[in-house]
């Protein structure tokens, strides 16, 4: 695991968060009458109703992620995970209306903490000062 983190810290953290996202769900508002079948019963919901969608389940969709329960930081489609209320790092990232504004800061802080725990810490100014730039966003 240490080698996987050292090889690509961003991918390691993103894959960890795909499996256990910091944002597990979000709420939206229905824009039109919506018919849904739940537990064998049909329901009709009116516009304006709040509904919640579960991001953590989407990140384990076997149609999108092969072996979705497996930890694999080398996934070629890791940018498709909806970990920060949107596809962080995807070409269309700006199209997500609620992408987390703190996603880059959270990645940088996580790298500092993990490097400290592993004993591979760089000086803090390498992360937050005039040294190596933080995660590109």
C-alpha positions in Angstrom: 0.0 0.0 0.0 2.9 2.4 0.8 4.3 1.8 -2.7 0.9 2.5 -4.3 0.6 5.8 -2.4 4.2 6.8 -3.3 3.6 6.0 -7.0 0.5 8.2 -7.4 -0.8 9.9 -4.2 -3.7 11.6 -6.1 -4.9 8.3 -7.6 -4.5 6.5 -4.2 -6.6 9.1 -2.4 -9.2 9.3 -5.2 -9.6 5.5 -5.2 -9.9 5.4 -1.4 -12.6 8.1 -1.6 -14.4 6.2 -4.5 -14.8 3.3 -2.1 -15.7 5.5 0.9 -16.6 9.0 -0.3 -16.4 12.0 2.0 -19.7 13.2 0.4 -22.0 10.1 0.5 -25.2 11.7 -0.9 -26.7 14.9 -2.1 -30.2 16.3 -2.4 -31.9 17.7 -5.5 -35.3 19.1 -6.4 -37.6 17.4 -8.9 -38.2 19.7 -11.8 -41.2 17.8 -13.3 -43.7 15.1 -12.3 -41.7 11.9 -11.8 -43.1 8.4 -11.6 -41.0 5.9 -9.7 -41.5 2.2 -8.9 -40.3 1.3 -5.3 -40.6 -2.1 -3.7 -43.2 -3.2 -6.3 -45.4 -0.1 -5.8 -45.7 2.9 -8.2 -45.5 6.4 -6.9 -46.0 9.8 -8.6 -44.0 12.7 -7.2 -44.7 16.4 -7.9 -42.3 19.0 -9.0 -40.5 20.8 -6.1 -40.1 17.6 -4.0 -36.7 17.2 -2.5 -35.0 13.9 -3.4 -31.7 12.4 -2.3 -29.3 10.5 -4.4 -26.6 8.2 -3.0 -23.2 8.9 -4.4 -21.5 6.0 -2.6 -23.6 3.5 -4.5 -22.9 5.2 -7.8 -19.2 4.8 -7.2 -19.6 1.1 -6.9 -21.6 0.7 -10.1 -20.3 -2.5 -11.9 -21.4 -1.1 -15.2 -18.9 1.8 -14.8 -16.2 0.3 -12.6 -15.0 -3.2 -13.2 -14.5 -5.1 -9.9 -16.1 -2.2 -8.0 -15.3 -3.6 -4.6 -11.6 -3.9 -5.4 -9.2 -1.1 -4.4 -7.4 -0.2 -7.6 -5.7 3.2 -7.8 -4.7 2.4 -11.4 -8.3 2.5 -12.7 -8.3 4.3 -16.0 -11.7 5.8 -15.4 -11.1 6.9 -11.8 -12.0 10.4 -12.9 -15.6 9.2 -13.3 -16.1 8.6 -9.6 -18.6 11.1 -8.1 -16.6 11.5 -4.9 -16.8 15.3 -4.4 -20.3 15.8 -5.7 -19.0 15.6 -9.2 -16.4 13.9 -11.4 -13.3 15.6 -9.9 -10.6 15.8 -12.6 -12.9 15.0 -15.5 -12.7 17.1 -18.7 -16.3 18.3 -18.0 -15.7 18.9 -14.2 -17.1 22.5 -14.5 -20.4 21.1 -15.8 -21.2 19.7 -12.3 -23.4 22.3 -10.6 -22.4 21.3 -7.0 -18.7 20.1 -7.3 -17.0 20.6 -3.9 -15.1 23.9 -3.8 -12.7 22.3 -1.2 -11.7 19.3 -3.2 -8.2 20.4 -4.0 -7.5 21.6 -0.5 -8.8 18.3 0.9 -6.4 16.4 -1.4 -3.4 18.5 -0.3 -4.2 18.2 3.4 -4.7 14.4 3.0 -1.3 14.1 1.3 0.4 16.0 4.1 -1.2 13.8 6.8 -0.4 10.5 5.0 3.2 11.5 4.3 3.6 12.5 7.9 2.2 9.1 9.1 4.5 7.3 6.7 7.5 9.3 7.8 8.0 10.7 4.3 6.9 14.3 5.1 8.2 17.1 3.0 8.5 20.5 4.7 5.1 22.2 5.0 6.3 25.0 2.7 6.6 22.5 -0.1 2.9 22.1 0.1 1.7 25.5 1.2 4.6 28.0 0.6 6.8 28.8 -2.2 7.9 25.2 -2.9 6.3 22.4 -4.9 2.8 23.5 -6.0 -0.2 21.7 -4.5 -2.7 19.6 -6.4 -3.5 21.3 -9.7 -7.1 22.5 -9.9 
